[in-house]
Amino acid sequence: MARKPPSAAVRVRLPYFDTLFERIAVASDDPLVKALGTRHVHWGYYGTPSEADDSVQSLIEAQNALTERMVNVAGVDPQHPLLDVGCGFGGTVAYLNERLGGISVTGLNIELRQLQRARQLIEERNGNDLSFVHGDACILPFKDHSFGVVTAVECIFHFPSRLRFLKEARRVLMPGGRLVISDFVPLAPAVLPLALWLLAHARAMGRFYGWFNYFSPSSVTGYRLLARYCGFRLIHNEDITKNTLPTYKALLRILGIIGHRGAERATRYAAWVSEVGWVRYRILAFEAT
Ligand SMILES: C[S@@+](CC[C@H](N)C(=O)[O-])C[C@H]1O[C@@H](n2cnc3c(N)ncnc32)[C@H](O)[C@@H]1O
């Protein structure tokens, strides 16, 4: 059964989107708008991280490469409608729209202003059927078994509950369908030091990145259990941390140029937990059983 969409009163606090919208209103050639305000609002996948430079152009290419990896794991075709949860400015929808034909893709987001921008930026092509829907990842406004694929690119840590989201994704997926996500997953032995470290630094990080939940589950094993409970089987588990690390250098350069000290600080902290290896960037895929 389809659930009700959230009321207009439902709000998430995502200060980095506030910054993006402030800068979009002033100049579209702003480096932050180019990097995070026009298509993908996610980290990049750098094929050869040791040779990566910190330019905006390389970051944009790396963001596309991350999308490509996730879409390949998902396996998209016209027979299987795709739902992209937490779609941001519709980067994944745009990516698919440009490369495939005859597909049905729905982007869902909790923030109306992001959906409005996605609609402005993306034009249907190649006989594709695109739609953007306002809703909460944990109360999906769709009927059971509506989709063959659900993606959630770099957003599950903002959701009120990973458990509720996985249950909802399972409900709207057809049997045999796939859920593909990317997430920052703590390394199991680092959970305690990470939790203690976050007690000191999470507030500063939250001032720019908003609510960011590293825990529950706090390991791949935890994810495997959660998946089993919700009617999924973990079929793909890829640690791409080292390929994402150049993103921090690129972002820090941009944030330095625009002089956003709070965002620089938050990003340095996020970089540190990834560089020491406590938090791993993973692409995970689940099959609906
Ligand atoms: C880091 S951005 C990623 C955006 C997009 N997936 C991309 O890769 O470009 C996180 C996204 O999650 C969305 N989000 C946060 N909480 C949400 C919720 N409860 N339901 C739906 N979307 C949510 C935010 O509005 C934002 O668009």
The ligand as an ORCA input file, in Angstrom:
! r2SCAN-3c Opt
* xyz 0 1
  C      24.665     14.076     -0.111
  S      23.100     14.408     -0.817
  C      23.086     13.206     -2.131
  C      22.200     13.616     -3.251
  C      22.170     12.671     -4.448
  N      21.879     11.311     -4.079
  C      23.468     12.724     -5.201
  O      24.222     11.746     -5.134
  O      23.716     13.732     -5.865
  C      21.931     13.706      0.367
  C      20.494     13.790     -0.093
  O      19.649     13.059      0.813
  C      18.414     13.769      0.907
  N      17.683     13.333      2.119
  C      18.038     13.516      3.405
  N      17.120     12.970      4.243
  C      16.167     12.426      3.450
  C      14.972     11.697      3.713
  N      14.580     11.418      4.965
  N      14.235     11.278      2.670
  C      14.604     11.553      1.398
  N      15.744     12.228      1.086
  C      16.516     12.654      2.090
  C      18.864     15.205      0.942
  O      17.813     16.105      0.735
  C      19.918     15.194     -0.157
  O      19.349     15.391     -1.401
*
